[in-house]
Amino acid sequence: MKFNPLCVERNDMAKRNDILAWCDEVLQVGMFKDYAPNGLQVEGRAEVGKIATSVTASKAAVDFAAEQGADMLLVHHGMFWKSEPVTITGWKKARIETLLQHQINMAGYHLPLDAHPVLGNNAQLAEKLGWEVEKQFGEQNLLNIGRLKKPQTLAEWLQHIATILERQPVAVGDMSREIKRIAWCTGGAQGFFQTTIDEGVDAYLTGEISEAQFHLANETGVAFVSAGHHATERYGIRALGEAVARHFELEICHFDEDNPA
């Protein structure tokens, strides 16, 4: 599913560094140990009147920002990761070249955006799906526990998720089991499944599934749901972008693209 690009027009300018400082403070960037840089990754013009948001700084997102005349592209998944080569060649060169040609700033916020209790991916997903949040817990408060407003069977819950996210989740578990208390973490957080099992939940939802989770779900009775890395992380960056646009009175555009992962 693709969002229609949404643009909200305003008539003001803000300094790039003021926007970055505000994001750093709101998201408490200094509190996190991350494997990607948070904040400015590619420098563009010093003043910003229009921002674009996207889950990932893909070439399509970069091209969209350029076409829309954006001064800043705000993303969750940037271009630089500790596990990747540091050379700028191929696809990475193409993305950065377009940003530099159009003087577009590219800023990314990774784990801090996952964990924020209001703007974050976990919080925004819970709001979209109508879950009641009980607490954040686990490594860097990246995990959440909550409850459904009304108990549902696993089959009913999956149908609700599919309707809201417009993507059929992958699930392992007894479809007739009653689901009430749940844990979740957006993106690629399947490795936290055992941690959530220990909390006594009925089900755990994240964005991806690996081979081991099939066996854990079957052997523990705790349902495992993979609802899509991209699909579960659409909402945090939109919320952050809209908060920035409101605070600085800027124009904003949102970009989304079909991603089955």
Residue, then its C-alpha position, 0 to 999 in steps of 0.5 A: m500500500k502506498f500513501n498518497p503524498l501529503c503536503v501541508e503548506r506553511n510560510d516560514m523558514a527555520k535554521r537547519n541546526d535549530i531543527l536538528a537540536w530540537c529533534d535531538e532534545v525531544l528524542q533524547v538522542g544522547m541516551f541511546k547506544d545505536y548502530a547508526p548515526n542519529g541526526l544530520q547525515v548529509e548536509g544541505r542548505a542552512e535554512v529549511g522551509k519545507i521538509a519531506t519524510s520517509v521511512t527509509a532514505s531510498k533513492a525513490a524518497v530522495d527523488f521525491a524530496a527533490e521533486q517537491g523542493a524539500d530542504m530536508l529529508l527526515v527518515h528513520h533508516g538513514m544511509f550509514w550503518k556500522s556493519e556496512p562499508v564506508t565507501i560511497t559508491g554505487w547506490k549510495k553515491a546515487r542517493i547522496e549525489t542527488l541530495l548534494q545537487h539539490q542541497i537537501n539535508m538528510a537527517g535520520y533518527h533510528l532507535p530514539l524514534d523507535a522508543h519515544p513514548v509519544l512520537g515513536n514507532n512503538a507508540q504510534l503503532a499502538e495508537k493506530l491499532g488501538w492498544e492500551v500501553e502498560k509499560q516500556f521495558g527491555e533493552q533501551n526501553l525498546l519493548n512495549i507491553g500492553r493490552l487489547k481493549k477487548p480480548q480477541t482470538l488470534a485469528e480476529w486480531l490478525q484480521h484487525i492488524a491486516t485491515i489497519l496496516e493493509r498487509q497480511p501478517v505472518a503468524v505462528g500460534d493457535m488461531s483460536r487462542e484468546i489474545k489480551r496481553i501483548a508485547w511489541c517492538t516495531g522493525g526487526a526485533q524478532g530476537f526479543f521474543q524470548t524476553t517477551i515470553d518471560e513477561g507472560v504475554d499472550a502474543y508478541l508482534t514485531g516486523e520480521i520473523s526468523e527460523a527460530q521464532f517458529h519453534l519458540a511459538n509452538e513450544t511455548g504457546v505464545a503467538f508470534v506475529s510478523a507484521g512487516h518491518h516497513a509496515t510497522e515503522r511507517y507512523g513514527i517518522r510521520a509523527l516526528g515530521e508533523a511535530v517538527a512542521r508544527h513547531f517551526e511552522l514549516e511545509i511538510c510532505h510525506f512519502d511512502e513506497d510499497n515494501p513487502a519486507 
